[in-house]
Amino acid sequence: MKLPLNIFLYLLILHVFFNLSHSTNDNSSYYYNQCIPSTCGNSLLQFPFGKNSLCNSAYTSIHCENSDVFLKDDENPSIKFIFLQNLTKEVYANRSVRLVDSSLIGCGPIPPFSGLSPYSEKWLMLGNVGYTVDYRTGTLFNCTEEPDANTLSKLKKAPCLECGETTNLCYFYDGNMDDVANCRTFRTAIPVTLFSNFTGVVELRSLLQKGFVVEWTEKCNLCMEKDEGRCGYLNEERKSGDEFCFCKDGIHRNNCSDGIILNLDASGKDPRTKPRKRAITIVV
């Protein structure tokens, strides 16, 4: 028996509406499940240090190795940071943690930089997680020959990073500097109190092994308080200030109780918003 046209259209509309609603709910559940917290040893892994790429800081990835948590720079494979604290709920509540460049551990030679851009500063490489005001980028050089006069005028004498090094010439530059001929370059976060007193440092490597502190914004803490929401991103391309709060009932902008459920696609836009069509004038 054929249905009348008006009843058929009504049922068709209900079917489409149900599928759209079901799709939106599945979409919301997908992101909520992607950012489920995990553990590594005694550390809790969640935003901005989640194992899933949608739940961590831009251009970085989290790795668990023998119960130790490492933060790797995706664009510069020679750079790997180890957390000097367990990532606990208290650490996330305080929005700061201490890390150290793993190449500083021990007394071996500092590896040469092998990333996409030798001019990158590490505070940018850590994505949305930046140094506190107590640290800033410095460039250290271990040279087999004295740099040219122009370069040398920009540098300051400094202790060598390599333990027991006595034959090479070592220098420091306040900031980020290009590579220098006949010198091994190392960039790292340095306590600002050292910038005017490098010559007075005896064990520079031991001092830098204490690491540096990074911090992040409070926005996602509001989402994750009381373990209600899970903070993260909708895609890899929009990982700079575009964090969303993924909740059991949908995607929110701020927290799970703000009363606003967003209907977003993977680009971070509302799929119900259609682009405005431009008027076309036909000339005969």
Number of C-alpha atoms within 10 A of each C-alpha: 3 5 8 8 9 9 10 12 12 10 12 12 12 12 11 11 12 12 12 12 12 12 12 18 16 13 17 23 17 14 24 21 13 17 24 18 17 12 15 17 13 13 18 19 27 24 25 25 23 24 22 18 21 23 29 26 24 23 18 22 22 23 19 15 10 8 12 16 25 21 23 21 21 18 15 18 12 15 20 20 20 19 20 18 14 18 22 15 14 10 14 23 13 13 17 19 19 19 20 22 22 18 18 21 15 12 13 11 13 16 13 12 18 12 15 11 10 15 13 16 19 19 18 13 20 21 17 20 22 19 22 15 11 13 21 21 18 21 21 26 26 24 19 14 12 17 17 10 8 8 11 14 9 12 18 16 15 21 23 23 22 19 15 9 13 10 9 14 18 24 23 23 19 17 16 19 21 10 15 16 14 13 20 18 22 20 22 22 22 21 19 15 10 13 17 10 10 16 14 11 12 12 14 18 18 15 12 18 17 15 23 22 21 20 17 19 13 12 16 23 22 17 26 22 15 8 10 15 28 29 31 28 27 21 15 14 10 15 19 12 10 13 22 23 27 33 24 16 13 23 28 24 19 22 25 23 12 10 10 13 19 18 18 18 15 13 13 16 12 12 12 9 7 7 7 6 6 6 6 6 6 5 4 3
